[in-house]
Amino acid sequence: MGGVTCEETARRVAEELLAPQAARLEAEGAVPRSHLDALARAGLGRADGADALAVLEELAAGDLATAFVWVQRIGVVRWLEQAGPAWAGALEDLRAGRLHAGIALQAALRPGPAAVVARREGDDGAFVLDGTVPWVTGWGLLDAVLLTARDGEDVFFLLLDARPDQEGPTLRGEPLDLVGVPASRTVELHLSGHRVPADRLVATGRHAALLAGDAAGLRPNGSLALGLVLRCVRALEGSPAADALAAQLEAARDRLDAAGPAELPVARAAAVELAWRAAGTLATATGSGAVIAGGLAERTVREALFLLVFGSRPAIKEALVASLAR
Ligand SMILES: Cc1cc2nc3c(=O)[nH]c(=O)nc-3n(C[C@H](O)[C@H](O)[C@H](O)COP(=O)(O)OP(=O)(O)OC[C@H]3O[C@@H](n4cnc5c(N)ncnc54)[C@H](O)[C@@H]3O)c2cc1C
């Protein structure tokens, strides 16, 4: 990208493409595939580590629905990287933007009965899946979903072909009527005897071990909250409120970056609470017009509501409820 950083590129794409179209896409109900292709063409699929987080923050500042679909790839990349040479081609396709993929982790991370049960069948060892995944984002838009399914304590990570032509009696996405990020194409996914070839198995794990290691992966979603704050800072530019929020944004980002697994839930809660207050600040500063549908403040408040509950964990929820109720 020459002398231009991926963060600067993300800001340009967010300001020129994502933000101007966000309200219309909400009304239409779907992030288009062309948005993901544009992000990939800009090289943003190759950003990793701290760069990927900075990209995410800029995208969220422009349009949270698109950023939310985009963030799904971070988990997929992580699992494919660990999966070895057999998945190197898929990994490169993902980075180059030839493949767009999401992730559905409920069967791996929810305590109690599995959301999706897997059994192996036939000589080829194919997986047969039954169950319901309560939230799957990007449905109908993405090529593949890294879906977790369980057989007792064993968890299977399967790269499920999710192209629209795969839908049928065994695989059905039921759209959810969301008030926040309605364009994210989030569905409840129903699987009924759905066969997945054995060669789609990316990884296996044990349920208790995955739950125990979960907190280490909580950092990326925090950038969605930071991005919403960044949007408010820019919208309020020149006001004392913008300066105050900008200082808190730096502190929330530093805290997330410094946090280990033990501190991440509380750092996530703090970032979400800041996004919630920033959205309220923007609405208040906007005035009565903020309650008219289709405006920036109104959308930002609905997106902040989504952030209060999305990607939560018991420790995040506890910290957030305690802090909000103070
Ligand atoms: C719009 C939207 C889109 C989403 N899209 C996706 C997606 O594409 N992929 C995806 O994987 N998820 C997705 N989610 C799910 C999101 O990650 C969940 O919100 C999150 O898992 C918390 O779920 P919950 O608060 O609904 O609690 P639930 O998942 O309903 O959990 C029920 C209870 O189980 C316990 N519990 C849950 N998780 C844990 C844990 N890790 N450790 C210990 N106890 C636990 C808690 O006590 C919790 O109250 C989406 C959510 C929303 C709102």
Ligand as a Chemical Component Dictionary entry (heavy atoms), coordinates in Angstrom:
data_LIG
# 
_chem_comp.id                   LIG 
_chem_comp.type                 NON-POLYMER 
_chem_comp.pdbx_formal_charge   0 
_chem_comp.three_letter_code    LIG 
# 
loop_
_chem_comp_atom.comp_id 
_chem_comp_atom.atom_id 
_chem_comp_atom.alt_atom_id 
_chem_comp_atom.type_symbol 
_chem_comp_atom.charge 
_chem_comp_atom.model_Cartn_x 
_chem_comp_atom.model_Cartn_y 
_chem_comp_atom.model_Cartn_z 
_chem_comp_atom.pdbx_ordinal 
LIG C1  C1  C 0 -26.897 -9.537  16.435 1  
LIG C2  C2  C 0 -26.033 -10.634 16.945 2  
LIG C3  C3  C 0 -25.299 -11.390 16.071 3  
LIG C4  C4  C 0 -24.495 -12.433 16.528 4  
LIG N1  N1  N 0 -23.758 -13.153 15.625 5  
LIG C5  C5  C 0 -22.966 -14.158 16.057 6  
LIG C6  C6  C 0 -22.183 -14.925 15.147 7  
LIG O1  O1  O 0 -22.194 -14.711 13.937 8  
LIG N2  N2  N 0 -21.411 -15.916 15.645 9  
LIG C7  C7  C 0 -21.377 -16.211 16.984 10 
LIG O2  O2  O 0 -20.639 -17.113 17.384 11 
LIG N3  N3  N 0 -22.108 -15.515 17.882 12 
LIG C8  C8  C 0 -22.898 -14.499 17.442 13 
LIG N4  N4  N 0 -23.665 -13.803 18.341 14 
LIG C9  C9  C 0 -23.751 -14.345 19.720 15 
LIG C10 C10 C 0 -22.987 -13.571 20.719 16 
LIG O3  O3  O 0 -21.665 -13.915 20.718 17 
LIG C11 C11 C 0 -23.676 -13.826 22.019 18 
LIG O4  O4  O 0 -24.366 -12.646 22.220 19 
LIG C12 C12 C 0 -22.770 -14.136 23.169 20 
LIG O5  O5  O 0 -22.300 -15.463 23.015 21 
LIG C13 C13 C 0 -23.488 -14.009 24.500 22 
LIG O6  O6  O 0 -24.653 -14.667 24.426 23 
LIG P1  P1  P 0 -25.907 -14.315 25.334 24 
LIG O7  O7  O 0 -25.704 -13.096 26.146 25 
LIG O8  O8  O 0 -27.044 -14.331 24.427 26 
LIG O9  O9  O 0 -25.920 -15.519 26.314 27 
LIG P2  P2  P 0 -26.181 -17.024 25.835 28 
LIG O10 O10 O 0 -25.192 -17.376 24.777 29 
LIG O11 O11 O 0 -27.637 -17.163 25.549 30 
LIG O12 O12 O 0 -25.794 -17.833 27.042 31 
LIG C14 C14 C 0 -26.753 -18.231 27.992 32 
LIG C15 C15 C 0 -26.055 -18.296 29.300 33 
LIG O13 O13 O 0 -24.965 -19.219 29.199 34 
LIG C16 C16 C 0 -23.867 -18.759 29.911 35 
LIG N5  N5  N 0 -22.699 -18.604 29.014 36 
LIG C17 C17 C 0 -22.707 -18.235 27.732 37 
LIG N6  N6  N 0 -21.463 -18.218 27.242 38 
LIG C18 C18 C 0 -20.648 -18.592 28.240 39 
LIG C19 C19 C 0 -19.250 -18.756 28.376 40 
LIG N7  N7  N 0 -18.430 -18.535 27.343 41 
LIG N8  N8  N 0 -18.757 -19.154 29.551 42 
LIG C20 C20 C 0 -19.557 -19.388 30.604 43 
LIG N9  N9  N 0 -20.902 -19.251 30.556 44 
LIG C21 C21 C 0 -21.430 -18.842 29.400 45 
LIG C22 C22 C 0 -24.243 -17.426 30.481 46 
LIG O14 O14 O 0 -24.619 -17.574 31.855 47 
LIG C23 C23 C 0 -25.428 -16.973 29.662 48 
LIG O15 O15 O 0 -26.309 -16.131 30.349 49 
LIG C24 C24 C 0 -24.456 -12.740 17.911 50 
LIG C25 C25 C 0 -25.205 -11.966 18.805 51 
LIG C26 C26 C 0 -25.983 -10.918 18.355 52 
LIG C27 C27 C 0 -26.766 -10.124 19.333 53 
# 
loop_
_chem_comp_bond.comp_id 
_chem_comp_bond.atom_id_1 
_chem_comp_bond.atom_id_2 
_chem_comp_bond.value_order 
_chem_comp_bond.pdbx_ordinal 
LIG C1  C2  SING 1  
LIG C2  C3  SING 2  
LIG C2  C26 DOUB 3  
LIG C3  C4  DOUB 4  
LIG C4  N1  SING 5  
LIG C4  C24 SING 6  
LIG N1  C5  DOUB 7  
LIG C5  C6  SING 8  
LIG C5  C8  SING 9  
LIG C6  O1  DOUB 10 
LIG C6  N2  SING 11 
LIG N2  C7  SING 12 
LIG C7  O2  DOUB 13 
LIG C7  N3  SING 14 
LIG N3  C8  DOUB 15 
LIG C8  N4  SING 16 
LIG N4  C9  SING 17 
LIG N4  C24 SING 18 
LIG C9  C10 SING 19 
LIG C10 O3  SING 20 
LIG C10 C11 SING 21 
LIG C11 O4  SING 22 
LIG C11 C12 SING 23 
LIG C12 O5  SING 24 
LIG C12 C13 SING 25 
LIG C13 O6  SING 26 
LIG O6  P1  SING 27 
LIG P1  O7  DOUB 28 
LIG P1  O8  SING 29 
LIG P1  O9  SING 30 
LIG O9  P2  SING 31 
LIG P2  O10 DOUB 32 
LIG P2  O11 SING 33 
LIG P2  O12 SING 34 
LIG O12 C14 SING 35 
LIG C14 C15 SING 36 
LIG C15 O13 SING 37 
LIG C15 C23 SING 38 
LIG O13 C16 SING 39 
LIG C16 N5  SING 40 
LIG C16 C22 SING 41 
LIG N5  C17 SING 42 
LIG N5  C21 SING 43 
LIG C17 N6  DOUB 44 
LIG N6  C18 SING 45 
LIG C18 C19 SING 46 
LIG C18 C21 DOUB 47 
LIG C19 N7  SING 48 
LIG C19 N8  DOUB 49 
LIG N8  C20 SING 50 
LIG C20 N9  DOUB 51 
LIG N9  C21 SING 52 
LIG C22 O14 SING 53 
LIG C22 C23 SING 54 
LIG C23 O15 SING 55 
LIG C24 C25 DOUB 56 
LIG C25 C26 SING 57 
LIG C26 C27 SING 58 
# 
